[in-house]
Amino acid sequence: MSTIFTGSCVALVTPFRDNKIDFDRFRELIDWHIENGTDAILVAGTTGETSTLTDQEHLDLLRVAGEHIAGRVPYIAGTGSNDTAYSIMLSKYAEEQGADAVLVINPYYNKSTQKGIYVHIKAIADAIKVPIIVYNVPSRTGANISVSTMQKLAEIPNVQAVKEASGDISQITEIARTCGDKLDVYSGNDDQTLPILSVGGKGIISVSANIIPKDMHDLVSAFMDGNVDKARKIQFDTNLINLAMFYETNPIPVKTAMRLLGTDTGEMRLPLVEMEEANEARLVEALKEYGLL
């Protein structure tokens, strides 16, 4: 099994302008991340407001990402859906556009059984050749992918990794223990990066990296170099930002922070709305304390 990436992968925001994707800013963000040490780029994930993209916008985003990343860093395409056929279509298209892997979520809202989760992901895996990163985020989907289901999924050749955002360190440790030789584990929560690295994780798929890319890269790099004390310090330091990114529903805080820091990515799409004044004031204080403002 080859590792898709080691380090920090940004869960990239989607910039909008006048209710259209701002592709010029999108390309600028990709270049900025590569210049600032981001190890891989995820496009069209939760942070990218994918649920409000039209079908054509989703395809266009995947195409432009493939064209502009152009092999400079691993490119991961968000192709998850609660409609298996639709997810297969997106995954095939992402593969054609040069994606190095696809991120696939278990079906949300439908809340399929564990058997249904397995069959859904296997159907996608059977339709493509590129690796799949399974995304487990029960707070969004309403259903946890169990350890036993992950063990079955790990037997599928191109299911090569899991982005674990359950927050359950016991579960994540057990996945690493029982699937670690067949499945790479990535943290899906910035504040749990170091604990997950400590049980064999390969990195983080990060919201915070949208504003502190070098620090998130350095956290993983320090740990992989054996400098646990440095990694711990960075984890403790970055937690100020990691927690602030969830003062409200992601990506409201991170897009607000980017605007405050001079990288305006435009409006959020309904049903997401501007940050509450009190929470934005807290965010400003966190950015100041971290030294960004």
Secondary structure in CASP SS format (residue, H / E / C, confidence):
PFRMAT SS
TARGET T0000
AUTHOR 0000-0000-0000
METHOD secondary structure of the structure
MODEL  1
M C 1.00
S C 1.00
T C 1.00
I C 1.00
F C 1.00
T C 1.00
G E 1.00
S E 1.00
C E 1.00
V E 1.00
A E 1.00
L C 1.00
V C 1.00
T C 1.00
P C 1.00
F E 1.00
R E 1.00
D C 1.00
N C 1.00
K E 1.00
I E 1.00
D C 1.00
F H 1.00
D H 1.00
R H 1.00
F H 1.00
R H 1.00
E H 1.00
L H 1.00
I H 1.00
D H 1.00
W H 1.00
H H 1.00
I H 1.00
E H 1.00
N C 1.00
G C 1.00
T C 1.00
D C 1.00
A E 1.00
I E 1.00
L E 1.00
V E 1.00
A C 1.00
G C 1.00
T H 1.00
T H 1.00
G H 1.00
E C 1.00
T H 1.00
S H 1.00
T H 1.00
L C 1.00
T C 1.00
D H 1.00
Q H 1.00
E H 1.00
H H 1.00
L H 1.00
D H 1.00
L H 1.00
L H 1.00
R H 1.00
V H 1.00
A H 1.00
G H 1.00
E H 1.00
H H 1.00
I H 1.00
A C 1.00
G C 1.00
R C 1.00
V C 1.00
P C 1.00
Y E 1.00
I E 1.00
A E 1.00
G E 1.00
T C 1.00
G C 1.00
S C 1.00
N C 1.00
D C 1.00
T H 1.00
A H 1.00
Y H 1.00
S H 1.00
I H 1.00
M H 1.00
L H 1.00
S H 1.00
K H 1.00
Y H 1.00
A H 1.00
E H 1.00
E H 1.00
Q C 1.00
G C 1.00
A C 1.00
D C 1.00
A E 1.00
V E 1.00
L E 1.00
V E 1.00
I E 1.00
N C 1.00
P C 1.00
Y C 1.00
Y C 1.00
N C 1.00
K C 1.00
S C 1.00
T C 1.00
Q H 1.00
K H 1.00
G H 1.00
I H 1.00
Y H 1.00
V H 1.00
H H 1.00
I H 1.00
K H 1.00
A H 1.00
I H 1.00
A H 1.00
D H 1.00
A H 1.00
I C 1.00
K C 1.00
V C 1.00
P C 1.00
I E 1.00
I E 1.00
V E 1.00
Y E 1.00
N E 1.00
V C 1.00
P H 1.00
S H 1.00
R H 1.00
T H 1.00
G C 1.00
A C 1.00
N C 1.00
I C 1.00
S C 1.00
V H 1.00
S H 1.00
T H 1.00
M H 1.00
Q H 1.00
K H 1.00
L H 1.00
A C 1.00
E C 1.00
I C 1.00
P C 1.00
N C 1.00
V E 1.00
Q E 1.00
A E 1.00
V E 1.00
K E 1.00
E E 1.00
A C 1.00
S C 1.00
G C 1.00
D C 1.00
I H 1.00
S H 1.00
Q H 1.00
I H 1.00
T H 1.00
E H 1.00
I H 1.00
A H 1.00
R H 1.00
T H 1.00
C H 1.00
G C 1.00
D C 1.00
K C 1.00
L C 1.00
D E 1.00
V E 1.00
Y E 1.00
S E 1.00
G C 1.00
N C 1.00
D H 1.00
D H 1.00
Q H 1.00
T H 1.00
L H 1.00
P H 1.00
I H 1.00
L H 1.00
S H 1.00
V C 1.00
G C 1.00
G C 1.00
K C 1.00
G E 1.00
I E 1.00
I E 1.00
S E 1.00
V C 1.00
S H 1.00
A H 1.00
N H 1.00
I C 1.00
I C 1.00
P H 1.00
K H 1.00
D H 1.00
M H 1.00
H H 1.00
D H 1.00
L H 1.00
V H 1.00
S H 1.00
A H 1.00
F H 1.00
M H 1.00
D C 1.00
G C 1.00
N C 1.00
V H 1.00
D H 1.00
K H 1.00
A H 1.00
R H 1.00
K H 1.00
I H 1.00
Q H 1.00
F H 1.00
D H 1.00
T H 1.00
N H 1.00
L H 1.00
I H 1.00
N H 1.00
L H 1.00
A H 1.00
M C 1.00
F C 1.00
Y C 1.00
E C 1.00
T C 1.00
N C 1.00
P C 1.00
I H 1.00
P H 1.00
V H 1.00
K H 1.00
T H 1.00
A H 1.00
M H 1.00
R H 1.00
L H 1.00
L C 1.00
G C 1.00
T C 1.00
D C 1.00
T C 1.00
G C 1.00
E C 1.00
M C 1.00
R C 1.00
L C 1.00
P C 1.00
L C 1.00
V C 1.00
E C 1.00
M C 1.00
E C 1.00
E H 1.00
A H 1.00
N H 1.00
E H 1.00
A H 1.00
R H 1.00
L H 1.00
V H 1.00
E H 1.00
A H 1.00
L H 1.00
K H 1.00
E H 1.00
Y H 1.00
G C 1.00
L C 1.00
L C 1.00
END
